[in-house]
Amino acid sequence: MCRATLVGYHGRRNLGDDLFLRLGCRFLKGRGVKDVFVAGDYRHVPPMLEGLTLHAFENRAWFARVVWLQIFIYALRSRVVLFCAGSIFTIQPFFMAYVLMLFVKILRPKVRLIAIGVSIGPIRSSFDARWCGRLLGLFDEIVVRDAESANVIREISPNVLFKVANDLALTFDPVQNDFKKKKTTKIGVSLNANVVGRRNGAAVDEVIIEALSDLKTRNEGLEVGLLVVCSDDHDGDLSVADDLQIRLSQKGLRSSLVVYNGKNLDDYISGLRGFDAILTSRMHTGILAMMVGVPVMQVIYAVKISEFFMACDLGEDYLAEPLSLSVKDVSDFFEAALSGGIAELAAARRAKLMACGARTQDVLNAISF
């Protein structure tokens, strides 16, 4: 039986990471894999996905090296080890990872190490750069999702071969569930803790609340959907959304929580079509909303977001830095979206994302083992 080990941040009730889990399983299934050992929260990783049997092992140890020991053990029982998480090569014990994967290659020479849709860096020290570069040198296939990652590889390990594609989410085909859109105006807001409460000087939440209050004066039926795309107990957005809901109610604004619970991926993504506009700091909320044709204002909380927009040639319209975002910026976006003034932009972005997704799928299709 062909087995694989899948490494990522899976089973944490994060929409993007759970989408990567599905796409990773789809990739493996197409190459004859039947059983998959998944680095993820066993409470939320399903036993079956894409026709594969999944066996989850905990990947949230208090000591990161424990996780890598588990990866090593399961890798020895696998035909392929697939790294399938956007930021998996950012903060890792690279020296230990290199040593363990080297031993895998020595003990099981036929095991393939593959990374798809990943970012490399930022690398925080010369020590990490040295051992990350050597770790990447062990891989049989590497597909990065942005130009910055390509630059990092060229700098730390010039001899490593890799391909550049786009984010794996672009290869997903959202289910087109039938539903009737309400006649009321519906705005979606999806924020993570990085951009609220004046953290790092930014206060995107305050700006949005004021802009929504202004919009309500002209749209009495306004409804706000607070999109919780990560409901993980440690890294989730539920507390941010709860706080926003209380503050919006104090302004007389109606809002509801729209929570991704780890089991409603297809319905959640399809449901994004029910919004007239979405403002988000979460990268995959923005990507998936644009893929279903919704006007999006994307707040940049990490360099990966600006890299994604650049790679897909999406332009800089309604791409905002947290520190410079103003009430006028948000109000103008809402007005343009509701008036149909950016419908062509939304359609053009969707078309570009579909094209990027097709190119990314072509790169994946060329990988075999």
C-alpha positions in Angstrom: 0.0 0.0 0.0 1.4 3.4 -1.0 1.6 5.7 2.0 2.5 9.4 2.5 3.2 11.8 5.3 1.6 15.2 4.9 3.2 18.1 6.8 1.4 21.3 7.5 -0.8 23.2 9.9 -3.8 21.0 9.4 -6.8 20.4 11.6 -6.7 23.8 13.3 -10.1 25.0 11.9 -8.3 27.4 9.6 -10.0 27.8 6.2 -6.8 28.2 4.2 -4.9 25.4 5.9 -7.8 23.0 5.7 -8.1 23.8 2.0 -4.4 22.9 1.7 -5.1 19.6 3.4 -7.8 18.8 0.8 -5.6 19.9 -2.1 -2.7 18.0 -0.7 -4.8 14.8 -0.4 -6.0 15.4 -4.0 -2.4 15.7 -5.2 -1.5 12.4 -3.4 -4.5 10.5 -4.5 -3.7 11.3 -8.2 -0.4 9.5 -7.6 -1.7 6.3 -6.1 -1.5 7.1 -2.4 -4.1 5.3 -0.2 -3.0 6.1 3.4 -1.8 9.4 4.7 -0.1 10.3 8.0 -1.2 13.9 8.7 0.7 16.3 10.9 -2.4 17.9 12.5 -4.9 18.1 15.3 -6.4 14.6 15.4 -9.6 16.1 16.9 -10.3 18.0 13.7 -8.6 16.0 10.9 -11.3 13.8 9.3 -10.6 10.0 9.0 -11.3 10.1 5.3 -10.8 12.8 2.7 -10.7 12.7 -1.1 -11.0 8.9 -0.8 -7.9 8.6 1.3 -7.6 7.2 4.8 -6.0 9.8 7.1 -4.1 9.1 10.3 -3.5 12.4 12.2 -0.6 12.9 14.7 -0.4 16.0 16.9 1.7 18.8 15.4 1.3 21.4 18.2 3.9 20.2 20.6 5.3 22.7 23.2 8.7 21.8 21.8 9.0 22.0 18.0 11.6 19.3 17.9 9.1 16.8 19.1 7.0 17.4 16.0 10.0 16.8 13.8 10.7 13.5 15.5 7.2 12.4 14.7 7.6 13.5 11.1 10.8 11.4 10.9 9.1 8.3 12.3 6.2 8.5 9.9 8.4 9.4 7.0 10.2 6.1 7.4 6.8 4.4 6.8 6.0 6.5 3.7 6.7 6.6 0.0 6.6 10.4 -0.1 6.7 13.2 2.4 4.7 16.2 1.2 5.1 19.6 2.7 1.9 21.4 1.9 1.4 24.6 4.0 2.0 28.1 2.9 4.4 29.3 5.6 5.9 26.0 6.6 9.5 27.1 5.9 9.5 30.2 8.1 10.1 29.3 11.7 11.5 25.8 12.1 14.4 24.1 13.8 16.2 23.9 10.5 19.3 22.1 11.7 17.3 19.3 13.3 14.9 19.1 10.3 17.9 18.7 8.0 19.5 16.0 10.1 16.3 14.0 10.4 15.4 14.3 6.7 19.0 13.3 5.8 18.6 10.1 7.8 15.3 9.4 6.1 17.1 9.7 2.8 19.9 7.4 4.0 17.6 4.8 5.6 14.9 4.9 2.9 16.6 6.2 -0.3 13.4 5.8 -2.3 11.4 8.2 -0.1 10.6 11.4 -2.1 10.6 14.8 -0.3 8.2 17.2 -2.1 7.1 20.7 -1.2 4.2 22.4 -3.0 2.7 25.9 -2.7 5.1 26.9 0.0 6.8 30.2 1.0 10.5 30.2 2.1 11.4 32.7 4.8 11.9 35.3 6.0 15.0 33.6 7.4 15.9 35.1 10.7 19.6 34.3 11.2 22.6 33.1 9.2 22.5 29.8 11.1 18.9 29.2 10.0 19.8 30.3 6.4 22.7 27.7 6.3 20.6 24.8 7.5 17.4 25.8 5.7 19.4 25.8 2.5 20.8 22.3 3.2 17.3 21.0 4.1 15.9 22.3 0.8 18.8 20.6 -1.0 17.4 17.2 0.1 14.1 17.8 -1.7 13.2 16.1 -4.9 10.6 18.7 -5.9 10.0 22.2 -4.6 7.2 24.5 -5.9 7.2 27.9 -4.2 4.2 30.3 -4.4 5.9 33.7 -4.8 9.0 35.5 -6.2 10.3 36.5 -2.8 10.7 32.8 -1.8 12.5 32.2 -5.1 14.9 35.0 -4.2 15.5 33.5 -0.7 16.4 30.1 -2.2 18.8 31.6 -4.7 20.5 33.5 -1.9 20.8 30.6 0.7 21.2 27.6 -1.6 21.9 28.6 -5.2 22.2 25.0 -6.5 18.7 24.0 -5.3 16.2 23.4 -8.2 12.7 24.7 -7.8 9.7 25.9 -9.7 7.6 29.1 -9.1 3.8 28.9 -9.3 1.0 30.5 -7.2 -0.9 29.8 -4.1 -2.5 26.3 -4.0 -5.9 27.8 -3.2 -6.1 28.9 -6.9 -6.4 25.3 -8.0 -9.6 24.9 -6.0 -12.9 25.0 -7.9 -15.5 26.4 -5.5 -18.8 24.5 -5.3 -21.5 26.6 -6.8 -24.3 25.9 -4.4 -27.7 27.3 -5.2 -28.9 30.0 -2.9 -31.0 33.2 -3.2 -29.1 36.3 -2.3 -31.0 38.5 0.2 -32.2 41.9 -1.0 -30.5 43.5 2.0 -27.0 45.0 1.7 -24.5 42.6 3.2 -20.9 43.5 4.0 -18.3 40.9 5.1 -15.5 41.7 7.5 -12.7 39.3 8.3 -9.9 40.4 10.6 -7.2 38.7 12.6 -5.5 40.0 15.7 -2.5 41.5 13.8 -4.5 44.5 12.7 -6.9 45.4 15.6 -6.6 47.2 18.9 -3.8 49.5 17.8 -1.4 46.6 17.7 1.8 47.7 16.0 0.2 51.1 15.7 -2.7 49.9 13.5 -6.3 50.2 14.4 -8.2 48.8 11.3 -11.1 47.8 13.5 -11.8 51.4 14.6 -11.6 52.6 11.0 -14.0 49.9 9.8 -16.6 50.5 12.5 -16.7 54.2 11.7 -17.0 53.5 8.0 -19.8 51.0 8.5 -21.6 53.5 10.8 -21.4 56.1 8.0 -22.6 53.5 5.4 -25.6 52.7 7.6 -27.0 56.2 7.3 -27.6 55.5 3.6 -28.4 51.8 3.9 -31.0 51.1 6.6 -31.0 47.4 5.8 -27.3 47.0 6.1 -26.1 43.7 7.5 -22.5 42.9 8.6 -21.2 39.4 8.5 -18.2 38.9 10.7 -16.2 36.1 9.0 -14.3 33.9 11.4 -12.2 31.9 9.0 -10.0 30.5 11.8 -11.8 29.3 14.9 -8.7 27.6 16.5 -8.5 28.1 20.3 -5.0 29.4 20.1 -4.6 31.3 16.9 -8.2 32.0 15.9 -10.2 35.1 15.2 -13.3 34.4 17.3 -12.4 36.8 20.1 -11.7 39.6 17.5 -15.1 39.0 15.9 -16.9 38.9 19.3 -15.4 42.2 20.3 -16.3 43.7 16.9 -19.9 42.5 17.2 -20.3 44.2 20.6 -18.9 47.5 19.3 -21.0 47.4 16.2 -24.2 46.8 18.2 -23.3 49.9 20.3 -23.4 51.8 17.0 -26.8 50.3 16.1 -25.4 48.0 13.5 -26.7 44.5 12.9 -24.1 41.9 12.6 -23.7 38.1 12.8 -20.8 35.7 13.2 -20.1 33.5 10.2 -17.8 30.8 11.6 -15.8 28.3 9.8 -15.9 25.2 12.1 -13.5 22.9 10.3 -16.3 20.8 8.7 -18.2 23.3 6.4 -15.4 24.2 3.9 -17.5 23.9 0.7 -20.5 25.7 2.1 -18.4 28.4 3.7 -16.5 29.3 0.5 -19.7 29.2 -1.6 -21.4 31.4 0.9 -19.0 34.1 0.3 -20.9 34.9 -2.9 -23.7 36.2 -0.7 -21.8 39.3 0.2 -21.8 42.6 -1.7 -18.3 43.4 -0.6 -15.7 41.9 1.7 -12.9 43.7 3.7 -10.3 41.3 5.0 -6.9 41.0 6.5 -6.9 37.2 6.1 -5.2 36.3 2.9 -7.3 33.3 1.9 -10.5 35.0 2.7 -9.5 37.6 0.1 -8.3 35.0 -2.4 -11.5 32.9 -2.2 -13.8 35.8 -2.2 -12.1 37.2 -5.4 -12.4 33.7 -6.9 -16.2 33.8 -6.6 -16.4 37.3 -8.0 -16.9 39.4 -4.8 -15.3 42.9 -4.6 -12.5 42.7 -2.0 -10.5 45.3 -0.1 -7.4 43.4 1.2 -5.5 44.7 4.2 -1.8 43.7 4.2 -0.8 42.2 7.5 2.2 40.2 6.1 4.4 40.4 3.0 2.9 37.3 1.6 -0.2 39.2 0.7 1.5 41.9 -1.4 3.6 39.2 -3.0 0.5 37.3 -4.0 -1.1 40.4 -5.5 2.1 41.1 -7.5 2.5 37.5 -8.7 -1.1 37.4 -10.0 -0.9 40.9 -11.5 -4.0 42.0 -9.5 -2.9 45.7 -9.2 -2.9 47.8 -6.0 -6.6 49.0 -6.1 -8.1 48.4 -2.6 -4.9 46.8 -1.4 -4.2 48.7 1.9 -1.5 49.0 4.5 -2.9 48.9 8.0 -1.1 52.0 9.2 -2.4 54.1 6.3 -5.9 52.8 6.1 -8.4 55.6 6.5 -12.2 55.9 7.0 -12.4 57.5 3.6 -10.6 54.6 2.0 -13.0 52.1 3.4 -16.1 54.2 2.7 -15.0 54.8 -0.9 -14.6 51.0 -1.3 -18.0 50.2 0.1 -19.7 52.8 -2.0 -17.9 51.7 -5.2 -18.8 48.0 -4.5 -22.4 48.7 -3.8 -22.8 51.0 -6.8 -21.3 48.5 -9.2 -18.4 50.8 -9.8 -15.8 48.0 -9.3 -17.7 45.1 -10.9 -15.3 45.1 -13.8 -12.3 45.1 -11.5 -13.8 42.1 -9.6 -14.5 40.2 -12.8 -11.0 41.0 -14.1 -9.3 39.8 -10.9 -11.4 36.6 -10.9 -10.3 35.9 -14.5 -6.6 36.5 -13.6 -6.9 34.2 -10.6 -8.5 31.4 -12.7 -5.6 31.7 -15.2 -3.0 31.6 -12.4 -4.7 28.6 -11.0 -4.6 26.8 -14.3 -0.8 27.5 -14.6 -0.3 26.3 -11.0 -2.2 23.1 -11.7 0.0 22.5 -14.8 3.1 22.7 -12.6 1.6 20.2 -10.1 0.5 17.8 -12.9 4.2 17.5 -14.0 5.3 16.1 -10.6 5.3 12.3 -10.3 6.8 9.7 -7.9 
